């Protein structure tokens, strides 16, 4: 009888210890959950969440969209992890393989643009607000924007030294205080300059659609600016054939073809 009780006691202790061992694992899982978004300020996370979440965005590797311009369709394809990019138009193709920026001219058309300035530009505007989740960014509260009687809180985004082609650029993301959805973007242009600019330009984001679980723009609209504030609509750029997915694009498409011009 004593031996039976001893065996039962050992079994009871073993089961109790086994159950106790499970508790730290559950706590650990809870701690790990949502670890990505915890590195951002609360206001930034609120905006990300309103657009499908930065964790979902970080799973994506391909972004592609088309803009229909007067001279034809401009198709932009980006590897979101390496930032390799291909911009294909009826008159030229521009590519960046992660190291080399190149341009090829088509049908005798001379390329007169600024490939280095334009690289990544429209992708940045399209991928808002997620693009401000990149490394090397500094977040601060900005003065709110009031437009047509509604006030939008603002988040000022600036860059650490040496980040990107234009580390002196600044952005302000304005969002709906109730929903967290992004409504406006103010931005400066400092490409080729050594200091920050105080002249902000304004883009309105009020045409959203869900793509693969992420809320991204169908179109964005530039506004005229007077005394540092947006006033009236200037022009709208529409996006079609939008693709955002977890599969990476084929890297060979970003490679420089024979006869292309290298952009220094």
matplotlib code that plots the C-alpha trace (Angstrom):
import matplotlib.pyplot as plt

x = [0.0, 2.8, 4.5, 1.3, 0.9, 4.5, 4.1, 0.9, 2.7, 5.6, 3.1, 1.2, 4.4, 5.6, 2.2, 2.2, 5.8, 4.9, 1.9, 4.0, 6.5, 3.9, 3.2, 6.5, 6.0, 2.5, 3.9, 6.8, 4.4, 2.4, 5.6, 6.7, 3.4, 3.3, 7.0, 7.4, 4.9, 6.1, 9.2, 7.0, 5.3, 1.7, 0.4, 2.5, 1.3, -2.3, -1.9, -0.2, -3.0, -5.6, -4.0, -3.6, -0.6, 3.1, 3.7, 1.6, 3.4, 6.7, 5.7, 5.4, 8.3, 6.8, 5.0, 3.9, 1.6, 0.8, 0.3, -1.3, 0.6, 0.1, 2.9, 1.6, 1.6, 4.4, 4.8, 6.9, 8.0, 9.9, 11.5, 10.4, 13.3, 16.2, 14.6, 15.6, 13.3, 12.2, 10.4, 9.1, 7.6, 7.0, 10.1, 12.6, 13.3, 15.1, 16.4, 18.2, 19.6, 20.6, 23.9, 23.8, 21.3, 20.8, 18.6, 17.8, 16.3, 13.6, 13.0, 15.5, 13.8, 16.4, 16.0, 15.9, 14.8, 16.7, 16.9, 18.6, 15.9, 13.0, 14.3, 11.9, 10.0, 6.5, 7.0, 7.5, 4.4, 2.3, 3.6, 2.6, 2.1, 4.2, 7.3, 7.8, 8.4, 11.9, 15.0, 16.8, 13.7, 13.1, 9.4, 8.1, 4.7, 3.9, 1.4, -2.0, -3.4, -6.9, -8.6, -12.2, -13.0, -11.5, -8.3, -5.8, -3.0, 0.5, 3.6, 6.9, 9.3, 13.0, 16.0, 19.2, 22.4, 23.4, 20.0, 19.0, 19.7, 18.2, 18.5, 17.4, 13.9, 11.1, 7.6, 4.5, 1.8, -1.6, -4.3, -7.9, -7.9, -10.8, -9.9, -6.1, -6.4, -3.8, -5.4, -2.5, 1.2, 3.3, 6.9, 10.0, 12.4, 16.1, 17.7, 21.1, 21.0, 23.0, 20.3, 16.7, 13.8, 10.9, 8.7, 6.3, 4.2, 0.9, -0.7, -4.2, -4.8, -8.6, -9.1, -8.1, -8.7, -7.7, -5.1, -3.9, -5.0, -3.4, -5.2, -3.3, -4.2, -6.2, -5.1, -3.3, -3.9, -1.5, -2.8, -1.7, -0.1, -0.5, 1.2, 2.3, -1.2, -3.0, -5.7, -7.2, -6.7, -3.9, -3.7, -4.5, -2.4, -4.3, -2.8, -4.0, -2.9, -1.8, 0.1, 1.4, 2.5, 4.8, 6.6, 9.7, 10.0, 12.4, 15.8, 17.0, 14.5, 16.4, 19.8, 21.3, 20.8, 23.5, 23.7, 22.2, 23.5, 24.9, 23.7, 26.4]
y = [0.0, 2.4, 1.5, 2.3, 5.6, 6.5, 5.7, 7.8, 10.7, 10.6, 10.6, 13.5, 15.5, 14.7, 15.8, 19.0, 19.9, 19.2, 21.5, 24.2, 24.0, 25.1, 28.4, 30.2, 29.1, 30.8, 34.0, 33.9, 33.6, 36.6, 38.6, 37.9, 38.8, 42.1, 42.8, 44.6, 47.3, 48.0, 49.8, 52.7, 55.5, 55.0, 57.5, 55.8, 52.3, 53.6, 54.8, 51.5, 49.5, 51.5, 50.4, 46.7, 46.7, 47.1, 43.4, 42.5, 45.0, 43.6, 40.2, 41.7, 41.5, 42.8, 46.0, 46.9, 49.6, 51.5, 55.2, 56.3, 59.4, 61.5, 59.6, 56.2, 53.7, 53.9, 50.6, 50.5, 47.3, 47.2, 44.6, 45.9, 44.1, 45.2, 48.3, 47.1, 48.9, 48.9, 51.8, 50.9, 53.6, 53.9, 56.1, 54.7, 52.1, 52.9, 50.2, 49.8, 46.4, 47.5, 48.9, 50.3, 52.8, 52.6, 54.0, 52.7, 54.9, 53.6, 54.3, 57.1, 59.1, 61.0, 60.6, 64.1, 63.2, 62.9, 59.2, 59.5, 61.9, 59.9, 56.5, 55.3, 58.6, 57.4, 54.1, 56.2, 58.2, 55.1, 53.0, 55.6, 55.3, 52.1, 53.6, 55.7, 52.4, 52.2, 52.1, 55.3, 57.4, 59.9, 60.6, 63.7, 65.3, 68.0, 70.9, 69.7, 70.5, 72.1, 71.8, 72.6, 72.7, 69.4, 69.0, 66.3, 65.4, 65.2, 63.1, 64.6, 62.2, 63.0, 60.9, 60.1, 61.3, 59.3, 57.7, 57.6, 60.0, 63.0, 62.6, 66.2, 65.4, 65.7, 64.3, 65.0, 62.3, 63.7, 61.3, 61.0, 61.2, 58.8, 56.1, 56.5, 56.5, 58.7, 61.7, 64.1, 64.0, 67.1, 66.8, 68.8, 68.3, 68.7, 66.5, 67.9, 70.4, 70.4, 71.7, 71.2, 73.0, 74.8, 74.7, 71.8, 70.5, 68.7, 65.5, 64.4, 60.7, 60.1, 57.3, 54.0, 50.4, 47.1, 45.0, 41.7, 42.9, 46.3, 49.6, 51.4, 54.3, 54.2, 57.7, 60.7, 64.4, 67.3, 70.6, 74.2, 75.8, 79.3, 80.5, 77.0, 75.5, 73.4, 75.4, 73.8, 70.7, 70.9, 67.4, 63.8, 60.7, 57.4, 53.9, 50.8, 47.1, 47.2, 44.1, 43.6, 40.1, 38.0, 36.5, 38.3, 39.6, 38.0, 39.7, 39.4, 42.1, 44.7, 43.9, 46.4, 45.4, 45.7, 49.3, 50.9, 54.2, 54.0, 56.9, 58.2]
z = [0.0, 0.9, -2.4, -4.3, -2.6, -3.3, -7.0, -7.1, -5.4, -7.9, -10.8, -9.3, -8.9, -12.4, -13.9, -11.9, -12.9, -16.6, -16.4, -14.7, -17.5, -20.0, -18.4, -19.4, -23.0, -23.1, -21.6, -24.1, -27.0, -25.8, -25.3, -28.9, -30.4, -32.2, -31.5, -34.8, -34.2, -30.7, -32.0, -33.4, -31.6, -30.8, -33.4, -36.1, -35.2, -35.2, -38.8, -39.9, -38.3, -40.1, -43.4, -42.7, -40.3, -40.7, -40.0, -43.0, -45.2, -44.1, -45.6, -49.0, -51.5, -54.8, -55.5, -59.0, -60.4, -63.6, -64.2, -67.5, -68.7, -71.9, -73.7, -72.5, -69.6, -67.1, -65.2, -62.0, -60.4, -57.1, -54.9, -51.5, -49.7, -51.9, -53.4, -56.9, -59.4, -63.0, -64.6, -68.1, -70.4, -74.2, -74.6, -72.1, -69.4, -66.2, -63.8, -60.5, -59.5, -56.0, -57.1, -60.6, -62.0, -65.7, -68.5, -72.0, -74.6, -77.1, -80.7, -80.9, -78.1, -76.0, -72.2, -70.6, -67.1, -63.9, -63.3, -59.9, -58.6, -60.0, -58.7, -56.0, -56.0, -57.1, -55.2, -52.1, -52.7, -53.5, -50.6, -47.9, -45.0, -44.8, -46.4, -43.2, -41.3, -42.9, -40.8, -39.9, -39.4, -36.6, -35.6, -33.9, -33.4, -36.0, -35.8, -36.9, -40.4, -40.7, -44.1, -44.9, -41.2, -40.3, -38.2, -38.8, -36.3, -37.9, -37.6, -38.7, -40.4, -40.8, -41.5, -39.8, -41.5, -44.6, -45.2, -48.8, -51.7, -49.9, -46.1, -45.6, -47.0, -44.5, -44.5, -42.5, -42.4, -41.4, -40.4, -39.3, -35.5, -35.2, -37.8, -38.0, -41.8, -43.6, -45.2, -46.3, -47.0, -46.8, -48.1, -48.9, -51.8, -51.0, -53.7, -54.6, -51.7, -48.5, -46.1, -45.1, -46.8, -45.1, -48.3, -48.0, -50.9, -50.2, -51.5, -50.5, -49.9, -49.9, -52.5, -50.8, -51.7, -50.1, -51.9, -50.4, -47.0, -47.2, -47.7, -50.6, -52.8, -56.1, -56.7, -55.0, -55.6, -55.5, -54.1, -54.7, -51.6, -50.3, -47.1, -46.3, -46.5, -49.2, -51.0, -54.2, -56.3, -58.9, -60.4, -59.7, -60.5, -60.8, -60.3, -62.1, -62.3, -58.7, -57.4, -53.9, -53.0, -50.8, -53.8, -54.8, -58.4, -60.8, -60.2, -63.8, -64.9, -62.9, -64.5, -67.0, -70.6, -73.3, -74.6, -71.5, -70.1, -66.6, -64.4, -62.0]

ax = plt.figure().add_subplot(projection="3d")
ax.plot(x, y, z, "-o")
ax.set_aspect("equal")
plt.show()
